[in-house]
Amino acid sequence: MGPGRKNTDAFGTALITPIKRNGAAAQVSSEPPLPHDGSGALPEELQRPNVIRHGTTRLRLAQNSPPDAAQNVGSSVRFRRARSLLVPFPPCLAIVTQIVHITDVDQRPMTDAGIAVDLRGGVLSIGNFDGVHLGHQHLLKQTRRLADQLSGPAIACLFHPHPIKILRPQSVPVRLTTIERRAELMQPLGIDYLLVCQTTAELLSLTAETFFQRLILQNLKVAGLVEGANFCFGKARAGDTDLLRQLSLQNQLECQIVPLQTSGDQTISSSKIRNWIEAGDIESPIQLADYRHVISGRVVIGDQRGGSIGFPTANLGDIDVLIPPAGVYAGSASIGEKRYAAAIHLGPSPTFQSGQQGKVEVHVIGYSGDLYGSQLQVELRSKLRDVISFADQQALIDQLNQDVSAAKQLWLSEQKPQ
């Protein structure tokens, strides 16, 4: 069976046949090969820094590399020449962190399309990674470095829903980031896979030793582990980094424990970022996360009052991340591949006695079109003012003009010169 061909296992699960490279299994894409003219040069559109795929993960390719000497980042994958074709990696323009899932510790990782993914020989870091803050980033960069040394994929692993939702549902924190957003933030860190394990009561009842044996050894068959100094695992969080080192040594796995990262005199944490945002401070978190808070949701039908006064808004529903307190904020919105300046209203509209806490309305500056039903990602940059009640509609319109002007000016001031 040739590279990239699919077959099925005894359970009828679609598999992608790996190619062996220096003892490591390199996952081969089943996508069509790149066209090649046989001259030994890359096609014109690829004459710039590019990427190839390691499995479904994209890897950067050095500029003007010949097709049979392609370089990779963090693996031992190499192109193979066949019938004047570059196979089997398609052109791509960015590293992609692939999200894969398991529903229990014994199930092999699967893509959303139901294709099994072979993560053997990888380097694993387990955590919640909510917010992917600077502490997480330091940990994941080290995961990438060790994966490079061991010639395997770099894997981040989280549990969904948050274990607290099962153990103490009344105490579960609101998420800072969706799983998709976490994968997006992991891309520039070189993480190949974000493994999402379904949290169940059975999973949480496993002892630390059983958890290590079933997930890390038998299922994932990793070559190395990278964890923070406060890492705990197993029932009642009984397993600590000392036990992790001991089990790794017994099973000949590389194990690295990374010190907790600090900013000034405080430990970098998701809780600190969450506290800031809950208090309405959306600018301080960038000190610990190196990016701005993002809200995403599906555009739903609202009061449709904004359009009647010259300020149409997209109302977001199905929001599953932390929403800051009520107020008017300056920010930006992503529509397709383009970003627009935006004025965002969070919370009720007291002038019209409508809305409620948690309502999100987005006026996308300079955009006209139908967004209903689409997903909209909104980045919050600065709070402009609190929500107030206006004496009449004209007073509201005057203030909205000021809000839009302020949001636009902030956006323009932050754009890099072309």
C-alpha positions in Angstrom: 0.0 0.0 0.0 1.5 3.3 -1.0 2.1 6.3 1.2 -0.9 8.4 2.0 -3.3 5.5 1.2 -6.1 4.9 3.8 -6.9 1.5 5.2 -9.0 0.4 8.2 -8.2 -1.4 11.4 -10.2 -4.3 13.0 -12.7 -1.8 14.3 -13.4 -0.3 10.9 -11.5 3.0 11.8 -9.9 4.8 8.9 -6.2 5.0 9.3 -3.4 6.9 7.5 -0.4 4.8 6.7 2.8 6.3 8.2 6.2 6.4 6.6 9.1 5.5 8.9 11.9 8.1 9.2 14.9 7.4 11.5 12.7 5.2 13.7 9.8 7.8 13.9 6.5 7.4 12.3 5.8 10.4 10.1 2.1 10.8 9.4 1.4 11.1 5.7 -1.4 13.3 4.3 -3.9 11.7 2.0 -4.3 15.0 0.1 -3.4 15.4 -3.6 0.3 15.9 -4.4 1.8 19.2 -5.5 2.3 19.8 -9.2 5.9 19.8 -10.3 7.5 20.4 -13.7 10.5 18.1 -13.2 13.0 20.8 -13.3 14.1 20.4 -9.7 12.7 23.8 -8.7 9.7 24.5 -6.7 6.6 26.0 -8.5 6.6 29.8 -8.7 4.0 30.2 -6.0 6.3 28.3 -3.6 9.4 30.5 -4.1 9.2 32.0 -0.6 9.3 30.6 3.0 6.7 27.9 3.0 5.5 24.9 5.0 5.0 21.2 4.5 2.8 18.8 6.4 3.9 16.5 9.2 0.7 14.5 9.3 -2.0 17.1 9.2 0.4 19.6 10.8 2.1 22.2 8.6 5.9 22.7 8.8 7.9 25.6 7.5 10.0 24.9 4.4 13.1 26.9 3.7 12.9 29.3 0.7 13.8 27.8 -2.7 14.5 24.3 -1.2 14.6 21.6 -3.9 11.7 19.1 -3.6 13.9 16.2 -2.7 15.8 18.0 0.0 13.0 19.7 1.9 13.8 20.8 5.4 11.4 20.4 8.2 10.8 21.9 11.7 10.9 19.5 14.6 10.6 16.1 12.8 12.5 13.8 10.5 10.0 14.0 7.7 11.5 14.3 4.2 9.9 14.8 0.8 10.0 11.8 -1.6 10.2 12.2 -5.4 7.9 10.1 -7.5 7.0 10.6 -11.2 8.1 14.2 -11.1 5.7 15.0 -8.3 6.2 16.5 -4.8 4.3 14.0 -2.6 2.2 14.1 -0.6 2.3 17.5 1.0 0.1 20.4 -0.4 1.1 24.0 -0.3 0.2 25.9 2.9 0.9 29.3 4.3 0.9 28.8 8.1 1.7 26.2 10.7 -1.5 24.5 11.9 -2.2 22.9 15.2 -4.5 20.0 14.6 -7.2 19.3 17.1 -7.7 15.6 17.8 -10.0 13.9 20.3 -10.3 10.8 22.5 -13.4 9.9 24.5 -11.6 7.7 27.0 -8.0 7.0 27.8 -7.9 3.8 25.8 -9.3 5.2 22.5 -6.8 6.2 19.9 -6.8 9.9 19.0 -9.2 10.8 16.2 -9.8 13.8 14.0 -13.2 15.4 13.6 -13.4 13.5 10.3 -13.0 10.2 12.2 -9.5 9.5 11.0 -7.1 7.9 13.6 -3.9 9.8 14.2 -0.7 8.2 15.3 1.0 10.3 17.9 3.6 7.7 18.9 7.0 9.0 19.7 5.8 12.4 20.5 6.4 14.8 23.4 3.4 15.5 25.5 2.5 18.4 27.8 -0.8 18.0 29.8 -2.6 21.1 31.2 -5.7 23.2 30.8 -3.9 25.9 28.8 -6.8 28.3 29.2 -5.7 31.6 27.8 -2.3 30.2 26.5 -0.6 32.8 28.6 3.2 33.5 28.8 3.6 30.6 31.3 1.9 28.2 29.0 3.9 29.5 26.1 7.2 28.9 27.9 6.1 25.3 28.6 4.9 24.6 25.1 8.1 26.1 23.5 10.1 23.6 25.7 7.8 20.9 24.5 8.6 21.8 20.9 12.3 21.8 21.6 12.3 18.4 23.2 10.1 17.1 20.3 12.8 18.4 17.9 15.5 16.4 19.9 13.4 13.2 19.8 12.2 13.6 16.2 8.5 13.4 17.1 5.4 15.6 17.2 4.8 18.2 19.9 1.5 17.5 21.6 -0.5 19.6 24.1 -3.2 17.7 25.9 -6.2 19.2 27.8 -9.4 17.7 29.4 -12.8 18.9 28.3 -15.0 19.8 30.1 -12.8 21.2 32.9 -12.6 18.5 35.6 -14.0 21.0 38.1 -17.3 20.9 36.2 -17.7 17.3 37.2 -16.2 17.5 40.7 -17.5 20.9 41.8 -19.9 22.2 39.1 -20.8 25.3 41.2 -17.1 26.4 41.1 -16.2 25.9 37.5 -14.5 29.0 36.1 -15.7 30.7 32.9 -13.3 30.0 30.1 -11.0 32.6 28.7 -10.5 30.8 25.4 -12.4 28.2 23.3 -10.5 25.1 22.4 -10.2 26.4 18.8 -8.7 29.6 20.0 -6.2 27.7 22.1 -5.1 25.7 19.1 -4.8 29.0 17.1 -2.6 30.5 19.8 -0.5 27.3 19.9 0.3 27.5 16.2 3.3 29.9 16.4 4.7 27.9 19.3 5.1 24.9 17.0 2.6 22.5 18.6 1.6 19.9 16.2 -1.5 18.5 17.9 -3.9 19.6 20.6 -5.3 16.5 22.1 -8.7 17.0 23.7 -9.6 14.2 26.2 -13.2 13.9 27.2 -13.5 14.3 31.0 -15.6 11.6 32.7 -16.1 10.4 36.2 -14.2 7.2 35.3 -11.2 9.2 34.0 -11.1 11.2 37.3 -11.2 8.0 39.3 -8.0 6.6 37.8 -5.0 6.5 40.1 -2.0 8.4 39.0 -0.2 5.2 38.1 -3.1 3.8 36.1 -3.6 7.1 34.3 0.1 7.1 33.4 0.0 3.5 32.2 -3.1 3.7 30.1 -2.9 7.1 28.5 0.8 8.0 28.3 2.3 4.5 27.8 -0.2 2.3 26.2 -2.3 4.7 24.2 -0.1 7.6 23.2 3.3 5.8 23.5 5.1 9.1 23.9 8.8 9.5 24.0 8.9 12.5 26.4 6.9 14.7 28.8 7.2 18.4 29.7 5.2 19.7 32.7 5.1 22.7 35.0 6.4 22.5 38.5 2.8 22.5 39.9 1.6 19.6 37.7 -0.6 17.0 39.4 -2.4 14.0 37.9 -4.6 11.1 38.9 -7.4 10.7 41.4 -7.6 13.6 43.9 -4.5 15.0 42.1 -2.4 12.5 44.1 0.4 12.3 41.5 3.0 15.1 41.5 6.1 15.9 39.5 8.2 13.6 41.8 6.0 10.6 40.8 6.0 11.7 37.2 9.8 11.7 37.1 9.9 8.3 38.8 7.4 6.7 36.4 9.2 8.3 33.4 12.5 7.0 34.6 11.1 3.5 35.0 9.7 3.5 31.5 12.7 5.2 29.8 10.9 8.4 28.9 12.4 11.8 28.8 10.8 14.0 31.5 11.4 17.8 32.0 9.8 19.9 34.7 9.7 23.5 33.9 9.7 26.2 36.7 6.6 28.4 37.0 7.0 31.7 35.2 6.6 35.0 36.9 5.9 38.6 35.9 7.4 41.0 38.4 6.5 39.5 41.8 3.5 37.5 40.6 3.1 34.0 39.2 1.6 34.1 35.7 -1.8 32.4 35.8 -5.1 32.2 34.0 -6.8 33.1 37.3 -5.1 36.5 37.4 -6.1 37.2 33.8 -9.7 36.2 34.6 -9.8 38.4 37.6 -8.7 41.4 35.6 -11.3 40.8 32.8 -14.1 40.2 35.3 -13.2 43.6 36.9 -13.4 45.3 33.5 -9.7 45.7 32.9 -9.0 44.3 29.4 -5.6 46.0 28.9 -3.6 44.5 31.9 -4.0 40.9 30.7 -1.7 41.6 27.7 1.2 41.7 30.3 0.7 38.0 31.0 -0.7 36.7 27.8 0.9 38.8 25.0 -2.5 39.1 23.2 -5.9 40.6 23.7 -9.1 39.0 24.9 -11.3 37.6 22.2 -15.0 36.9 22.2 -16.5 34.7 19.5 -20.0 33.7 18.7 -22.6 33.1 16.1 -24.4 36.2 14.7 -28.1 36.1 15.7 -31.1 38.3 15.1 -31.3 41.1 17.7 -33.6 44.1 18.2 -32.6 45.4 14.8 -32.7 48.9 16.3 -29.1 49.9 15.5 -29.6 49.9 11.7 -32.6 52.2 12.0 -30.4 54.9 13.6 -27.4 54.4 11.3 -25.4 52.0 13.4 -26.1 48.4 12.4 -24.8 45.8 14.8 -24.1 42.1 14.7 -25.5 40.5 17.9 -23.5 37.5 19.1 -25.0 34.3 20.6 -23.6 31.0 21.7 -20.7 32.7 23.5 -18.7 30.3 25.6 -16.0 32.5 27.0 -15.7 35.2 29.7 -17.6 38.4 28.8 -16.3 41.6 30.5 -18.6 43.9 32.4 -21.1 46.1 30.6 -19.6 49.0 28.7 -18.6 50.3 25.2 -15.3 49.0 24.0 -13.0 49.6 21.0 -11.8 46.6 19.2 -11.7 44.7 15.9 -13.7 42.0 14.2 -12.5 39.3 11.8 -14.6 38.6 8.8 -13.1 36.0 6.4 -9.4 36.9 6.0 -9.9 40.6 6.8 -10.0 42.6 10.1 -12.1 45.7 10.6 -12.2 48.3 13.4 -15.2 47.7 15.6 -17.2 49.5 18.4 -18.6 46.8 20.8 -21.5 47.3 23.2 -21.6 44.8 26.1 -24.6 44.5 28.4 -28.1 46.1 28.5 -29.3 49.2 26.5 -31.0 51.3 29.2 -32.1 54.0 26.8 -34.5 51.5 25.2 -34.9 49.4 28.3 -33.7 46.3 26.5 -31.0 43.7 26.6 -29.3 42.1 29.6 -25.9 41.4 31.1 -23.9 39.3 28.7 -25.4 40.8 25.5 -22.8 41.5 22.8 -23.5 43.9 19.9 -20.7 44.7 17.4 -20.7 47.6 15.0 -18.2 46.6 12.3 -16.8 49.9 11.0 -16.6 50.1 7.2 -18.4 46.8 6.5 -21.7 46.3 4.9 -23.1 42.8 4.3 -25.2 40.0 5.8 -23.5 38.3 8.7 -26.5 36.4 10.1 -25.6 32.8 11.0 -21.8 33.3 10.6 -19.2 33.0 13.3 -17.7 36.3 14.3 -14.5 36.8 16.3 -14.1 40.1 18.1 -10.9 41.3 19.8 -11.4 43.8 22.7 -8.7 46.5 22.7 -9.8 49.3 25.1 -12.9 50.3 27.1 -14.3 53.6 25.9 -17.0 54.3 28.5 -19.7 52.8 30.7 -23.2 52.0 29.6 -25.5 55.0 30.3 -29.1 56.0 29.6 -29.6 58.9 27.2 -32.4 61.6 27.4 -33.4 60.9 23.8 -32.5 59.2 20.6 -30.5 62.1 19.2 -28.3 62.2 22.3 -27.6 58.5 21.8 -26.7 59.0 18.1 -24.3 61.8 19.0 -22.5 59.6 21.5 -22.4 56.7 19.1 -20.7 58.9 16.5 -18.1 59.7 19.1 -17.7 56.0 20.1 -17.2 55.0 16.5 -14.7 57.8 15.8 -12.7 56.8 18.9 -12.7 53.1 18.0 -11.6 53.9 14.4 -8.8 56.3 15.6 -7.5 53.6 18.0 -7.5 51.0 15.2 -5.7 53.3 12.8 -3.1 54.3 15.5 -2.2 50.6 16.0 -1.8 49.7 12.3 1.7 49.3 11.1 2.8 51.6 8.2 2.2 50.0 4.9 
